[in-house]
Amino acid sequence: MTRHICLHGAESTGKSTLASRLAARLGGVVVGEFGRDYCEAHGTNLNAGDLLTIFRGHIAATEAARAAKPRWLVSDTDPLMTQAWAVMLLGERLPEIDAWDDVADLYLVPDLDLPWRDDGTRLFGSELARRRFMDVAIAELDRRGLQWVRIDGEGDARLASALAAVAAASLG
C-alpha cells in the first residue's frame, strides 16, 4: 500500500526541499510541483483555465508516480494548493477542484519561518500576503477535514519535525 504525504502551504516555505529530503529518508518517490513548471513555461498571469491545467497536471503526475507502487509518495503540493491559488488569484473556488477527492493521507504545512525568496514564479512576498496565503491554504485542509501538521525549523530540524509528524500519524 502506498502512503501519500503532501507538502502544503504558502510560497517560499521550503516545501520542495523538504519533499525531496523526506522522500529520500523514507525511500519514497517525489511528485514534483507541476504548477511551478507550468509557471516557468507560461508565466504567472494565471486564469481559471491555467489553474485547471495545473490541477490536471498534478493528477496525471501523481497517477504516474503511483503506478510504480512505491511505499511512500511525497507530493510537493497537490490540487488543494491549486484551489488555494484560485482563491488568492481569482477570488473564487473552482468547482472541478472542489469535486476532487484523491487527497493525501497526511499534509505537512511548513511554517512561515523561512525568508521569502523571489524565484520568478512567486507572487505573495509581503508579510501580510504570505499570512493570507497560508490562512487560505490551511482553510482548504480544514474545510475538507484532512489530517495536517505544521512543520517548523530549518534544515535537519525541519526534516526531523516532518518525520516525527509522519510517525505520530501512524502511517508507517
ChimeraX attribute file (.defattr): number of C-alpha atoms within 10 A of each C-alpha:
attribute: neighborCount
match mode: 1-to-1
recipient: residues
	/A:1	7
	/A:2	15
	/A:3	17
	/A:4	21
	/A:5	25
	/A:6	24
	/A:7	27
	/A:8	30
	/A:9	29
	/A:10	28
	/A:11	20
	/A:12	21
	/A:13	25
	/A:14	24
	/A:15	23
	/A:16	19
	/A:17	12
	/A:18	22
	/A:19	28
	/A:20	19
	/A:21	20
	/A:22	24
	/A:23	18
	/A:24	14
	/A:25	11
	/A:26	15
	/A:27	13
	/A:28	21
	/A:29	23
	/A:30	23
	/A:31	25
	/A:32	19
	/A:33	20
	/A:34	24
	/A:35	25
	/A:36	17
	/A:37	13
	/A:38	17
	/A:39	17
	/A:40	12
	/A:41	9
	/A:42	11
	/A:43	12
	/A:44	16
	/A:45	10
	/A:46	14
	/A:47	11
	/A:48	15
	/A:49	10
	/A:50	17
	/A:51	22
	/A:52	18
	/A:53	15
	/A:54	22
	/A:55	22
	/A:56	17
	/A:57	18
	/A:58	24
	/A:59	18
	/A:60	13
	/A:61	18
	/A:62	22
	/A:63	13
	/A:64	12
	/A:65	17
	/A:66	18
	/A:67	10
	/A:68	10
	/A:69	15
	/A:70	15
	/A:71	15
	/A:72	22
	/A:73	26
	/A:74	28
	/A:75	28
	/A:76	24
	/A:77	25
	/A:78	27
	/A:79	25
	/A:80	24
	/A:81	24
	/A:82	23
	/A:83	24
	/A:84	27
	/A:85	22
	/A:86	21
	/A:87	17
	/A:88	17
	/A:89	15
	/A:90	14
	/A:91	10
	/A:92	13
	/A:93	16
	/A:94	18
	/A:95	9
	/A:96	11
	/A:97	18
	/A:98	13
	/A:99	8
	/A:100	12
	/A:101	10
	/A:102	10
	/A:103	16
	/A:104	18
	/A:105	17
	/A:106	21
	/A:107	26
	/A:108	23
	/A:109	24
	/A:110	27
	/A:111	21
	/A:112	21
	/A:113	13
	/A:114	13
	/A:115	11
	/A:116	18
	/A:117	11
	/A:118	12
	/A:119	10
	/A:120	11
	/A:121	16
	/A:122	15
	/A:123	14
	/A:124	18
	/A:125	16
	/A:126	10
	/A:127	12
	/A:128	10
	/A:129	14
	/A:130	20
	/A:131	16
	/A:132	15
	/A:133	21
	/A:134	22
	/A:135	14
	/A:136	20
	/A:137	23
	/A:138	22
	/A:139	13
	/A:140	19
	/A:141	19
	/A:142	12
	/A:143	8
	/A:144	12
	/A:145	9
	/A:146	15
	/A:147	13
	/A:148	21
	/A:149	20
	/A:150	16
	/A:151	23
	/A:152	20
	/A:153	16
	/A:154	16
	/A:155	12
	/A:156	11
	/A:157	12
	/A:158	19
	/A:159	20
	/A:160	16
	/A:161	19
	/A:162	26
	/A:163	16
	/A:164	13
	/A:165	19
	/A:166	19
	/A:167	11
	/A:168	11
	/A:169	14
	/A:170	8
	/A:171	14
	/A:172	10
